[in-house]
Amino acid sequence: MILKQILEIFELLDKPNSNGAEMADFLKERGAENVYVTSIQGKNGYTDGIKIYIAGKNGKKNGGNAPTLGIIGRLGGIGARPLVKGFVSDGDGALTVLSAALKLIEMKTKGDQLEGDIIITTHICPNAPTIEHKPVPFMGSPIDMRAMNEHEVLPEMEAILSVDTTKGNKIVNSNGFAISPTIKEGYILKISDDLLTIMEKVTGNLPLTIPVSQQDITPYGNDLFHINSLYQPSTATKSPLIGVAITTGVPVAGCASGASHFGDIEKAGRFLIETAKAYGNLECEFYDRAEFEKILKLYGKMNRFQTMGIK
């Protein structure tokens, strides 16, 4: 379990002066070797981007050939100050991936080093703006999506898990987390059977899935509806991406405080860790490679949906 790690990370995030440098120092004290923090300036302020590299026993960093998994914590901000005091629901993506990172770092220091490299990216902003949205307000961000993708979506990531609070909707009506179909180069592919199996193991329940619309996998800024930023990393990579949506039974605003459920975050974090183990061991696939090649031959490329479209 990673409840201890969640509580430790939460204490660092739940304050007005939370920042990337303090988080990096904490992770290094616990055994992290490669943590990088970048202050990213935007029109509405700044945020601290954080990158965590955890080398695998047979990963690319050590000259091996095990695949590299990317884990991205998506959010506008961990706080909506001065409008709202305290940690907000939108910060669950950062809390989940940073807690999983801490557990993976501790596993490595104790001798349980994974086969493949893991790259974890997110950002820390305790005073993000809010945006009017139905059925509940969205959290904004001090930086735009292009800047966020430039920081968080890295070319070394051969497959990506994108984690985001996805509570402000009436599509998934259950507390916990849901996984999406695989998104790759503008295509919405079938849901990975391997990841459904991992989800069943982690939760002890039937898997919960979240639908994806074509609009969702297009870039922000084209005036189309997007459920949230869960799938935005897919617009900046050729690697397959699966969304990990932290969900609730009723719509909850991203700027709501007191709305983070440790049980849901803990399960989602364990899912990230178990997927990282399996992916590095070549025991799970995000998509059927042969079928994807067949789709391309039959219907051609769909990467125009990764662009802003026809001007």
C-alpha positions as CSV (number, residue, x, y, z in Angstrom):
1,M,0.0,0.0,0.0
2,I,1.1,3.6,-0.5
3,L,-1.1,5.4,2.1
4,K,2.0,6.5,4.1
5,Q,3.5,8.0,0.9
6,I,0.2,9.8,0.1
7,L,0.1,11.4,3.6
8,E,3.7,12.6,3.3
9,I,3.3,14.1,-0.1
10,F,0.0,15.6,0.8
11,E,1.6,17.5,3.7
12,L,4.1,19.0,1.4
13,L,1.4,20.1,-1.2
14,D,-1.3,21.3,1.2
15,K,0.1,24.8,1.9
16,P,0.2,28.2,0.2
17,N,4.0,28.1,-0.3
18,S,4.2,24.6,-1.7
19,N,6.9,24.5,-4.4
20,G,9.0,22.2,-6.6
21,A,12.3,22.8,-4.9
22,E,11.0,21.6,-1.5
23,M,9.5,18.5,-3.2
24,A,12.7,17.8,-5.0
25,D,14.8,18.0,-1.9
26,F,12.4,15.7,0.0
27,L,12.5,13.1,-2.8
28,K,16.3,13.3,-2.9
29,E,16.4,12.8,0.9
30,R,14.4,9.6,0.4
31,G,16.7,8.2,-2.3
32,A,15.8,9.9,-5.6
33,E,18.8,10.4,-7.8
34,N,17.5,12.4,-10.7
35,V,14.9,15.1,-10.0
36,Y,14.7,18.3,-11.9
37,V,12.6,21.4,-11.2
38,T,11.8,24.2,-13.7
39,S,9.9,27.4,-13.0
40,I,7.5,27.9,-16.0
41,Q,6.2,31.4,-16.5
42,G,2.8,31.9,-18.1
43,K,0.3,34.7,-18.7
44,N,-1.5,34.1,-15.4
45,G,1.6,33.5,-13.2
46,Y,4.0,30.6,-12.9
47,T,4.2,27.0,-11.8
48,D,7.0,24.6,-10.8
49,G,7.4,21.8,-13.3
50,I,9.0,18.7,-11.8
51,K,10.6,15.7,-13.6
52,I,11.6,12.5,-11.8
53,Y,13.7,9.8,-13.5
54,I,13.8,6.4,-11.8
55,A,16.4,4.2,-13.6
56,G,15.5,0.5,-14.1
57,K,17.8,-2.5,-13.8
58,N,17.5,-3.1,-17.5
59,G,16.4,0.3,-18.6
60,K,17.7,2.6,-21.2
61,K,19.6,4.7,-18.6
62,N,21.7,1.7,-17.8
63,G,22.2,0.6,-21.4
64,G,19.4,-2.0,-21.4
65,N,16.5,-2.5,-23.6
66,A,13.5,-2.6,-21.3
67,P,10.8,-0.1,-22.3
68,T,10.4,3.3,-20.6
69,L,7.1,4.2,-19.0
70,G,6.0,7.8,-18.7
71,I,3.6,8.8,-15.9
72,I,2.1,12.3,-16.1
73,G,0.1,14.0,-13.3
74,R,-2.3,16.4,-15.0
75,L,-3.9,19.4,-13.3
76,G,-4.4,23.1,-13.4
77,G,-3.2,23.6,-9.9
78,I,-3.1,22.0,-6.4
79,G,-4.7,25.1,-5.0
80,A,-7.0,27.9,-6.1
81,R,-5.8,30.6,-3.7
82,P,-6.9,33.2,-2.9
83,L,-10.4,32.1,-3.9
84,V,-10.2,28.7,-2.0
85,K,-8.1,27.8,1.0
86,G,-6.4,24.4,1.1
87,F,-5.7,21.6,-1.3
88,V,-8.3,21.3,-4.1
89,S,-9.7,18.3,-5.9
90,D,-7.8,19.2,-9.1
91,G,-4.5,18.4,-7.4
92,D,-5.3,14.7,-7.1
93,G,-3.3,14.0,-10.3
94,A,-0.1,15.5,-8.9
95,L,-0.7,13.9,-5.5
96,T,-1.2,10.4,-7.1
97,V,1.9,10.4,-9.3
98,L,4.2,12.0,-6.7
99,S,3.1,9.4,-4.1
100,A,3.7,6.6,-6.6
101,A,7.1,8.2,-7.4
102,L,8.0,8.2,-3.7
103,K,7.0,4.5,-3.4
104,L,9.0,3.5,-6.5
105,I,12.1,5.4,-5.2
106,E,11.8,3.7,-1.8
107,M,11.4,0.3,-3.5
108,K,14.6,0.9,-5.5
109,T,16.6,1.9,-2.4
110,K,15.5,-1.2,-0.7
111,G,16.5,-3.5,-3.6
112,D,13.2,-3.8,-5.5
113,Q,14.4,-2.1,-8.6
114,L,12.1,-2.3,-11.6
115,E,13.3,-3.6,-15.0
116,G,12.5,-0.5,-17.1
117,D,13.0,3.2,-16.5
118,I,10.1,5.3,-15.2
119,I,9.7,9.0,-15.9
120,I,7.2,10.9,-13.8
121,T,6.3,14.5,-14.6
122,T,3.8,17.0,-13.2
123,H,3.7,20.6,-11.9
124,I,3.1,22.3,-8.5
125,C,1.0,25.5,-8.4
126,P,-0.8,26.4,-5.1
127,N,-2.6,29.4,-6.6
128,A,-4.1,28.5,-10.0
129,P,-7.0,30.5,-11.5
130,T,-10.5,29.0,-12.0
131,I,-12.7,28.9,-15.2
132,E,-16.4,28.9,-15.5
133,H,-17.6,25.5,-16.9
134,K,-20.7,23.3,-16.7
135,P,-21.8,21.3,-14.7
136,V,-19.1,22.6,-12.3
137,P,-16.2,25.2,-12.5
138,F,-12.9,24.0,-14.0
139,M,-9.5,24.8,-12.6
140,G,-7.4,26.9,-14.9
141,S,-3.6,27.0,-15.0
142,P,-1.0,29.8,-15.1
143,I,0.5,28.2,-18.2
144,D,-1.1,27.1,-21.4
145,M,-1.4,23.5,-22.7
146,R,1.5,23.9,-25.2
147,A,3.9,24.8,-22.4
148,M,2.5,22.1,-20.2
149,N,3.0,19.4,-22.9
150,E,6.5,20.7,-23.6
151,H,7.5,20.1,-20.0
152,E,5.6,16.9,-19.3
153,V,5.5,14.9,-22.5
154,L,9.1,13.6,-23.1
155,P,10.4,11.8,-26.2
156,E,11.9,9.0,-24.0
157,M,8.4,7.9,-22.9
158,E,7.5,4.8,-24.9
159,A,4.0,4.6,-23.3
160,I,2.2,7.0,-21.1
161,L,-0.3,6.9,-18.2
162,S,-2.0,10.3,-17.8
163,V,-3.6,10.8,-14.4
164,D,-6.1,13.6,-13.9
165,T,-9.0,14.4,-11.6
166,T,-12.1,13.8,-13.7
167,K,-15.0,14.6,-11.4
168,G,-16.7,17.5,-13.0
169,N,-18.9,15.5,-15.3
170,K,-21.9,13.1,-15.5
171,I,-20.2,10.5,-17.5
172,V,-18.5,8.3,-14.9
173,N,-20.7,8.0,-11.8
174,S,-18.6,6.1,-9.3
175,N,-16.0,6.8,-6.7
176,G,-12.6,5.4,-7.6
177,F,-10.6,5.6,-10.8
178,A,-11.4,4.7,-14.4
179,I,-9.1,3.9,-17.3
180,S,-9.6,4.9,-20.9
181,P,-9.2,3.3,-24.3
182,T,-5.7,3.7,-25.7
183,I,-5.1,6.9,-27.6
184,K,-2.4,6.9,-30.3
185,E,-1.7,9.4,-33.1
186,G,-5.3,10.5,-33.4
187,Y,-6.8,7.1,-33.1
188,I,-9.0,5.9,-30.3
189,L,-8.1,2.2,-30.0
190,K,-9.6,-0.6,-27.9
191,I,-9.1,-0.7,-24.2
192,S,-6.0,-2.7,-23.2
193,D,-7.0,-6.1,-21.8
194,D,-3.7,-6.2,-19.9
195,L,-4.4,-3.0,-18.0
196,L,-8.0,-4.1,-17.3
197,T,-6.5,-7.2,-15.6
198,I,-4.1,-5.1,-13.6
199,M,-7.0,-2.9,-12.5
200,E,-9.0,-5.9,-11.4
201,K,-6.1,-7.1,-9.3
202,V,-5.5,-3.7,-7.7
203,T,-9.1,-2.9,-6.9
204,G,-10.5,-6.3,-6.3
205,N,-13.5,-5.3,-8.4
206,L,-14.7,-5.3,-12.0
207,P,-12.8,-2.6,-14.0
208,L,-14.2,0.9,-14.4
209,T,-13.7,2.5,-17.8
210,I,-14.2,6.0,-19.1
211,P,-15.4,6.8,-22.7
212,V,-13.5,9.1,-25.0
213,S,-14.9,11.4,-27.7
214,Q,-13.0,12.5,-30.8
215,Q,-13.0,16.1,-29.4
216,D,-11.3,15.0,-26.3
217,I,-8.1,14.0,-28.1
218,T,-7.7,17.2,-30.0
219,P,-5.6,20.1,-28.6
220,Y,-7.0,22.7,-26.3
221,G,-7.7,26.1,-28.0
222,N,-9.8,24.8,-31.0
223,D,-13.2,25.8,-29.3
224,L,-14.3,22.2,-29.1
225,F,-15.5,20.5,-25.9
226,H,-12.9,18.6,-23.9
227,I,-13.8,16.6,-20.8
228,N,-10.6,17.9,-19.2
229,S,-6.8,17.8,-19.8
230,L,-6.6,14.0,-19.3
231,Y,-5.9,13.2,-22.9
232,Q,-3.9,16.3,-23.9
233,P,-0.5,14.6,-23.7
234,S,-1.7,12.4,-26.6
235,T,-1.6,15.5,-28.9
236,A,2.2,15.8,-28.4
237,T,3.4,12.3,-28.8
238,K,3.4,9.2,-31.0
239,S,3.5,7.0,-28.0
240,P,0.3,5.2,-26.8
241,L,-1.5,6.9,-24.0
242,I,-4.0,5.6,-21.5
243,G,-5.9,8.0,-19.2
244,V,-6.3,7.2,-15.5
245,A,-9.3,9.3,-14.4
246,I,-9.9,9.8,-10.7
247,T,-13.7,9.8,-10.4
248,T,-16.7,10.5,-8.1
249,G,-20.3,9.4,-8.0
250,V,-21.5,13.0,-8.5
251,P,-20.0,16.1,-10.2
252,V,-17.4,17.8,-8.1
253,A,-15.6,21.0,-9.0
254,G,-11.9,20.9,-9.5
255,C,-11.6,24.0,-7.3
256,A,-13.5,22.2,-4.4
257,S,-11.4,21.7,-1.2
258,G,-11.9,18.8,1.1
259,A,-12.9,16.6,-1.9
260,S,-9.8,14.3,-2.2
261,H,-10.4,10.7,-1.2
262,F,-7.3,8.9,0.0
263,G,-8.7,5.5,-0.9
264,D,-9.3,6.4,-4.6
265,I,-5.8,8.0,-4.8
266,E,-4.2,5.0,-3.1
267,K,-5.8,2.6,-5.6
268,A,-4.8,4.7,-8.6
269,G,-1.3,5.0,-7.3
270,R,-1.0,1.2,-6.8
271,F,-2.3,0.8,-10.4
272,L,0.5,3.0,-11.7
273,I,3.1,1.0,-9.8
274,E,1.8,-2.4,-10.9
275,T,1.5,-1.2,-14.5
276,A,5.1,0.0,-14.3
277,K,6.3,-3.4,-13.0
278,A,4.4,-5.3,-15.8
279,Y,5.4,-2.9,-18.6
280,G,9.1,-3.1,-17.8
281,N,8.8,-6.9,-17.6
282,L,7.2,-7.0,-21.1
283,E,4.1,-8.4,-19.4
284,C,1.6,-5.9,-20.6
285,E,0.8,-4.0,-23.8
286,F,-0.9,-0.7,-24.2
287,Y,-2.2,-1.6,-27.7
288,D,-2.1,-4.3,-30.4
289,R,0.8,-3.3,-32.7
290,A,-0.2,-5.6,-35.5
291,E,-3.8,-4.4,-35.5
292,F,-2.6,-0.8,-35.4
293,E,-0.5,-1.4,-38.5
294,K,-3.6,-2.9,-40.2
295,I,-5.7,0.1,-39.3
296,L,-3.2,2.4,-40.8
297,K,-3.2,0.4,-44.1
298,L,-7.0,0.3,-44.2
299,Y,-7.7,3.9,-43.2
300,G,-4.5,5.9,-43.2
301,K,-3.1,8.3,-40.6
302,M,-5.3,10.2,-38.2
303,N,-2.7,12.5,-36.7
304,R,-4.5,15.5,-38.1
305,F,-6.5,15.3,-34.8
306,Q,-3.3,16.0,-33.0
307,T,-3.2,19.5,-34.6
308,M,-5.4,22.6,-34.4
309,G,-7.2,21.5,-37.6
310,I,-8.0,23.4,-40.7
311,K,-7.5,27.1,-40.3
